């Protein structure tokens, strides 16, 4: 459907969401209903894990009364201006004639042309007025693209022992602020369709390749966030999905759908039956060394059971790990054809710890085996806190 046909449909008509979703069922670059509300069943144990604390992206948390979210609206406009500056500079370098106001209009028209696929990503019900939706996608899309550029530059400056060049940028005023914002950008309810980022980037920084072969945004984002790049990236629904593909790895992301059942015996019972539990090899692979102190969370799923020995790799915890893990699970549970590795990993730990309050016997096991000493009562995901390199 082209944009002329789309705008003849009344957005308030009950049939409109159905038309929207049908128009994207076989779209190679979009997944319908991919940015959904987290079900109460998953939300209940920790509601704050699904709500942005620093920046709102997309329609779901727009208009929030959270003062911190409101404070980020002005920096978004500054980022938009900066990204336009990058585009104009490249155009000058390449001998192209380009002006800022015209480029904004071109980008806005581009979003209007894909209005249907944007709506479909939100289940067909996102904001009734086309131009309001386009304005939101334009502002948030520009912000994300400029943030990714700045994050990459910030990371490179840190590696070089410098403080970076954004001292007057409220987003980069502290390392904790950056981590908090990154955590917000990996919330399921806080996404924009990845096709929006790709389309905008192609207008701002044109290249003579088809959109499905243009992986520049994905590669830049993964480099900035500290995750291995995943190519091809066609069909990535949003930034959270892209990171999930990177964590799970491209080769086996469609091999299994159903989450593995949790262990039938906890650590104490396994030990009583002669099973030795120990931490796996903690040697960091060469490809991960550059990521160790970066912003991405590293998940190692190489759990090995051999000759009565259960080896579990160490999980390195950052401030954002629990929130990211919860939202990864929410993403896995929202799709039919998606690997459920993170769900399975959480269920494995839940079974290892048991659902009852942790006993002193358990504490003793984990003190000796995993160098951890304090454990709260564990729900589905608190198990991730057991395997932290911060524990002494």
Secondary structure as GFF3:
##gff-version 3
##sequence-region A 1 392
A	DSSP	alpha_helix	3	6	.	.	.	ID=ss1
A	DSSP	alpha_helix	16	22	.	.	.	ID=ss2
A	DSSP	alpha_helix	40	43	.	.	.	ID=ss3
A	DSSP	three_ten_helix	44	50	.	.	.	ID=ss4
A	DSSP	alpha_helix	67	93	.	.	.	ID=ss5
A	DSSP	alpha_helix	100	113	.	.	.	ID=ss6
A	DSSP	alpha_helix	115	121	.	.	.	ID=ss7
A	DSSP	alpha_helix	130	159	.	.	.	ID=ss8
A	DSSP	three_ten_helix	170	172	.	.	.	ID=ss9
A	DSSP	alpha_helix	175	185	.	.	.	ID=ss10
A	DSSP	alpha_helix	194	204	.	.	.	ID=ss11
A	DSSP	three_ten_helix	211	213	.	.	.	ID=ss12
A	DSSP	alpha_helix	216	225	.	.	.	ID=ss13
A	DSSP	alpha_helix	239	248	.	.	.	ID=ss14
A	DSSP	three_ten_helix	250	252	.	.	.	ID=ss15
A	DSSP	alpha_helix	267	272	.	.	.	ID=ss16
A	DSSP	beta_strand	276	279	.	.	.	ID=ss17
A	DSSP	alpha_helix	286	289	.	.	.	ID=ss18
A	DSSP	beta_strand	304	306	.	.	.	ID=ss19
A	DSSP	beta_strand	309	312	.	.	.	ID=ss20
A	DSSP	alpha_helix	321	334	.	.	.	ID=ss21
A	DSSP	alpha_helix	341	353	.	.	.	ID=ss22
A	DSSP	alpha_helix	360	370	.	.	.	ID=ss23
A	DSSP	three_ten_helix	382	385	.	.	.	ID=ss24
###
